[in-house]
Amino acid sequence: LFDAPLHMNFYNASRGGGNYDMRNLMNGTLMKDQPSKAVTLVENHDTQPLQALESPVDNWFKPLAYAFILLREEGYPSVFYADYYGASYTDRGITVNMPSFKTTIDKLLDARKNFAWGPQYNYLDHWNIVGWTRLGDAAHPRAMAVILTDGPGGSKWMEVGKANARFTDLLGNRTDDVITNEWGWGEFKVNGGSVSVWVQDPIVPNQVSVYFTCNNGYTVTGQDVYVVGNLTELGAWDTSKAVKLSPVSYPTWSDSIANLPSNTQVQWKCIKKQGTSVVWQPGANNVFTTPLSGSTTAGGSF
């Protein structure tokens, strides 16, 4: 069954000028009430301009709508030929030009193939900014977080089930990255009137990520806190190659460092640097062994 109510919700949201309540995007839809029978669509030959059921979704909203039908677990999505390849036609003396969204749709199809697996957690709980996550399964272990807004940009904390993991926006709308916390939650961001599809970085065999924390890192202007240690990835005790942490909860500094060798003893310390001046964490080295896979945490203190 074609999910015409979902299409109309997309249409109304695209024409709402940021005043559509995105919490209602699934209200009255087959996607919500009969997902196993729903053929979800953004547009088709009847709804495009100058046709019998004319109700075209505005172009700015189409990437959001296609993310919604392609990356959720409900329904069977249908991609409209003219949205993928573009189209130009004349009817009743009026010429219509429909742009191609092939580049964006191809990225969403890639995300669907590789990341739209496993449990889905929904965060359809804000007037403008909504999202959901897919946690992956045994064959597709990397997670994904999708966030979109019909109004101002912002962020949303969502659970992806992957601790201390790095995520990047597959669509390239955001150039920063997101590091999840030790409980597998991350603050995922989106630009105004846009969508971002955050996907977990590749899981490299025999490599792990470690979330380092340095407590009591009180600093003066121009001084920052770093991690240095015995591994090449930690500078091999060369303070000029130490890895800078972030003052996420000052005076606590922390960050995730990826691509450390698995099942390896790590000796490390916190340091404060200001130019060539270095203040070392007192006492013995911090020591731990990285796990065989996945991620772990490590803490030190001044």
DRENDRENBA-838156 format. One line per 8 residues: number of its first residue (from 1); their letters; for each residue x, y, z of C-alpha. Coordinates in steps of 0.05 Angstrom, whole numbers, plus 5000, padded with zeros to 4 digits. Layout:
<nodes>
NUM	a	X/Y/Z | ...
</nodes>
This chain:
<nodes>
1	lfdaplhm	5000/5000/5000 | 5028/5068/4980 | 5036/5111/5042 | 5001/5174/5015 | 4992/5203/5086 | 5067/5201/5097 | 5078/5237/5031 | 5028/5291/5052
9	nfynasrg	5064/5299/5118 | 5129/5310/5079 | 5093/5360/5034 | 5064/5399/5093 | 5131/5399/5130 | 5167/5425/5069 | 5117/5482/5063 | 5114/5498/5137
17	ggnydmrn	5170/5548/5140 | 5199/5513/5202 | 5132/5514/5237 | 5112/5442/5224 | 5114/5399/5286 | 5164/5345/5266 | 5140/5301/5324 | 5079/5288/5281
25	lmngtlmk	5116/5266/5218 | 5090/5195/5226 | 5020/5211/5250 | 4965/5178/5210 | 5014/5141/5166 | 5019/5069/5144 | 5092/5072/5164 | 5069/5079/5236
33	dqpskavt	5005/5038/5237 | 5019/4983/5185 | 5094/4984/5173 | 5096/4915/5142 | 5047/4938/5087 | 5073/5008/5076 | 5108/5028/5011 | 5139/5094/5032
41	lvenhdtq	5152/5149/4982 | 5173/5221/4978 | 5144/5236/4909 | 5114/5199/4849 | 5085/5213/4780 | 5018/5234/4809 | 5044/5283/4861 | 5096/5319/4818
49	plqalesp	5080/5389/4792 | 5021/5396/4743 | 4996/5325/4755 | 4929/5300/4781 | 4949/5297/4855 | 4998/5354/4853 | 5031/5362/4921 | 5106/5367/4907
57	vdnwfkpl	5153/5364/4966 | 5198/5426/4965 | 5268/5410/4941 | 5303/5432/5006 | 5264/5380/5045 | 5275/5320/4998 | 5342/5299/5029 | 5307/5298/5097
65	ayafillr	5248/5258/5070 | 5292/5207/5034 | 5333/5197/5097 | 5268/5184/5133 | 5243/5130/5086 | 5310/5098/5070 | 5343/5094/5138 | 5286/5073/5184
73	eegypsvf	5264/5001/5196 | 5191/5012/5178 | 5163/5005/5108 | 5189/4989/5039 | 5219/5053/5009 | 5209/5074/4937 | 5255/5124/4902 | 5221/5166/4849
81	yadyygas	5256/5164/4781 | 5252/5240/4771 | 5282/5253/4840 | 5340/5207/4824 | 5355/5227/4752 | 5321/5294/4747 | 5267/5312/4696 | 5244/5369/4651
89	ytdrgitv	5176/5372/4618 | 5123/5420/4593 | 5049/5414/4608 | 4994/5464/4593 | 5046/5513/4569 | 5085/5510/4635 | 5156/5482/4638 | 5177/5444/4700
97	nmpsfktt	5250/5428/4717 | 5262/5376/4771 | 5333/5372/4797 | 5370/5306/4808 | 5384/5284/4879 | 5426/5225/4856 | 5488/5243/4895 | 5450/5249/4961
105	idklldar	5406/5189/4948 | 5466/5146/4931 | 5498/5163/4998 | 5433/5146/5033 | 5428/5080/4996 | 5499/5065/5018 | 5479/5081/5090 | 5418/5036/5084
113	knfawgpq	5460/4978/5058 | 5515/4983/5109 | 5486/5016/5171 | 5410/5009/5174 | 5411/4945/5214 | 5395/4922/5284 | 5354/4956/5339 | 5325/5025/5324
121	ynyldhwn	5320/5078/5379 | 5273/5136/5364 | 5281/5209/5385 | 5220/5240/5351 | 5211/5286/5410 | 5223/5357/5388 | 5184/5409/5348 | 5240/5417/5297
129	ivgwtrlg	5298/5370/5311 | 5284/5295/5308 | 5327/5234/5300 | 5337/5160/5309 | 5394/5110/5315 | 5409/5041/5288 | 5455/4999/5331 | 5477/4948/5279
137	daahpram	5478/4872/5283 | 5530/4816/5281 | 5540/4822/5206 | 5538/4899/5206 | 5569/4919/5273 | 5577/4994/5260 | 5523/5041/5286 | 5488/5101/5255
145	aviltdgp	5453/5163/5281 | 5407/5204/5237 | 5385/5275/5256 | 5344/5325/5216 | 5309/5391/5226 | 5259/5433/5188 | 5281/5495/5227 | 5344/5519/5263
153	ggskwmev	5404/5475/5271 | 5421/5443/5337 | 5439/5377/5369 | 5409/5318/5403 | 5437/5267/5452 | 5423/5197/5425 | 5446/5127/5444 | 5484/5086/5393
161	gkanarft	5508/5030/5439 | 5581/5041/5420 | 5625/5070/5475 | 5682/5118/5459 | 5670/5111/5384 | 5681/5164/5330 | 5625/5183/5282 | 5627/5226/5219
169	dllgnrtd	5572/5254/5175 | 5566/5209/5113 | 5530/5265/5076 | 5585/5315/5089 | 5538/5369/5115 | 5578/5371/5180 | 5654/5369/5177 | 5666/5358/5252
177	dvitnewg	5661/5290/5285 | 5626/5261/5346 | 5658/5218/5400 | 5610/5178/5442 | 5617/5174/5517 | 5632/5113/5559 | 5558/5095/5559 | 5550/5096/5484
185	wgefkvng	5514/5163/5479 | 5534/5220/5434 | 5513/5292/5421 | 5498/5291/5346 | 5491/5357/5309 | 5453/5382/5248 | 5453/5446/5208 | 5390/5487/5199
193	gsvsvwvq	5340/5459/5149 | 5384/5398/5138 | 5399/5326/5154 | 5463/5291/5178 | 5475/5216/5176 | 5528/5201/5228 | 5563/5134/5217 | 5613/5099/5260
201	dpivpnqv	5685/5097/5237 | 5709/5029/5210 | 5726/4978/5263 | 5798/4958/5249 | 5819/4887/5269 | 5872/4886/5324 | 5860/4959/5340 | 5820/4991/5395
209	svyftcnn	5800/5060/5420 | 5814/5086/5490 | 5779/5143/5524 | 5833/5179/5565 | 5815/5224/5624 | 5861/5270/5663 | 5830/5296/5728 | 5849/5359/5766
217	gytvtgqd	5878/5390/5704 | 5879/5462/5728 | 5914/5505/5677 | 5935/5577/5664 | 5922/5617/5601 | 5957/5584/5542 | 5967/5518/5577 | 5932/5453/5556
225	vyvvgnlt	5931/5381/5579 | 5959/5324/5538 | 5970/5249/5541 | 6039/5220/5527 | 6062/5148/5533 | 6103/5089/5509 | 6064/5076/5444 | 6078/5112/5379
233	elgawdts	6005/5134/5378 | 6018/5169/5445 | 6082/5202/5423 | 6131/5148/5448 | 6146/5193/5509 | 6163/5251/5463 | 6124/5309/5493 | 6125/5347/5426
241	kavklspv	6083/5290/5398 | 6035/5283/5456 | 5960/5280/5442 | 5919/5340/5465 | 5856/5327/5506 | 5793/5370/5510 | 5769/5406/5573 | 5700/5375/5567
249	syptwsds	5686/5384/5641 | 5741/5429/5667 | 5785/5415/5705 | 5774/5345/5676 | 5805/5336/5607 | 5788/5277/5563 | 5783/5250/5492 | 5781/5185/5453
257	ianlpsnt	5844/5161/5418 | 5832/5109/5365 | 5875/5058/5329 | 5915/5035/5390 | 5941/4963/5385 | 5899/4911/5420 | 5923/4867/5477 | 5982/4913/5490
265	qvqwkcik	6009/4943/5555 | 6004/5019/5556 | 6045/5063/5602 | 6026/5136/5600 | 6019/5201/5638 | 5981/5266/5636 | 6022/5329/5622 | 6009/5403/5619
273	kqgtsvvw	6042/5440/5562 | 6052/5514/5549 | 6101/5524/5492 | 6163/5484/5511 | 6145/5484/5585 | 6120/5416/5609 | 6089/5397/5676 | 6085/5322/5688
281	qpgannvf	6033/5283/5727 | 6067/5264/5792 | 6082/5193/5814 | 6089/5128/5776 | 6065/5117/5705 | 5992/5099/5693 | 5991/5027/5666 | 5937/4985/5633
289	ttplsgst	5929/4933/5579 | 5885/4947/5519 | 5829/4897/5506 | 5828/4847/5449 | 5776/4889/5413 | 5728/4947/5421 | 5744/5003/5470 | 5762/5018/5541
297	taggsf	5776/5077/5588 | 5838/5100/5624 | 5846/5154/5677 | 5901/5195/5709 | 5905/5255/5755 | 5950/5313/5772
</nodes>
